[in-house]
Amino acid sequence: MPSASNAKKPKKATAAADSTAETTETSETPVVAKPKRTRKPAAEPRVKLYWGVFNQHLKRVAVFEYTDVKKAEKHAKELSKDGGDHFLQKIKEVVG
């Protein structure tokens, strides 16, 4: 029977040695961070410019192409003569 008690002691010692070996292995291995994935920036939408004629209540009354500035100004002046103030403002609209 004495040999059985001696047999148990080395097993405990080896189990303790194994547990310390496992902890040293995990602490020695460097932690490698995964590279962060970056998304491609979204393309800006295409925008077209217009001239808008607005009244004093900020309601859009008419819209003209950007190249037709003179027509837009003339229209705003005609509407202002009838009553109220009308003004021009650039309008950006998304194309397609």
N, C-alpha and C positions, 0 to 999 in steps of 0.2 A: 503494500500500500504506500509506502513512502515514495516509491518511484512515481506514482500517480500524482501526488501533490507537487513533486518536482516538475512534472510535465506541464502542469497548469501555469507555473510561474513564468517560464519562458514565453508562453503564448501571450500572456498579458504584456510582457515587456515588448514583444514584437508588435503587438497591436498598438501600443503606445508609440512605438517608433514609426509605425506606418502612418498614424494620424499626424504626427509632427512632420513627416515627409510630405504628406499631402498639403499641409498648410504652407510649407515652404515653397512648394512647386507653384501653388496658385499665387503667392505673393511675389515670386520672382518673375513670373511671366508678365511682360508689359501689356497694359490694356491699350489696344489699338482702336482708335475712334474711327467709325465709319465716315467716309467723306459725305458731306451734305450735298444733296442734289439741288441744283439750282434750276429753276424753270426759265425758259426763254421768255423774255419780256414780250408782252402782247404788242402787236403792231398798232400804232395809232390809227384811228379811222380817218379816212379821207374826208375833208370838209370843203364845202363850197360857200363862198361869200355872196350875200345879196344885200341890197339896200332896202330897208323897211321904213315906211312912213307910218309914224305913230301919232295918236292924238294925245291930249292932255291927261287922259285916263290910262295911258300906257297900253292902249289896244292897237294892234297892228291893223292899219287901214289898207295899205297897199304894199306890194313887194316888186322890186325892180332888179334886173341883173346888175352885177357889180360895175359893169362898164357903162351903164345908163345912169350915171350920177346926175347929169343935167336934167333928164326927164324926171327923176325922183325929186330933185329940188324944186322944179317947176310945179309938180303935183302938190308938194307940201305947201308952197306959197299960195296956190289956188285954194286949197282947203282952208288955210289960215285966214284968207280974206272973208270967207263965208262965216266964220265964227270959230273961236277956239284956237289954241296953238297946236301946230303940227310940226314935227321934227323928224330928222333922218337918224337912223341908227343902223350899224352893220349887224347882219344876221348871219350866223354860221349854222349850216345844216349839213348833216352827215350824208355823204353820197354812197349809195348802194350798199 
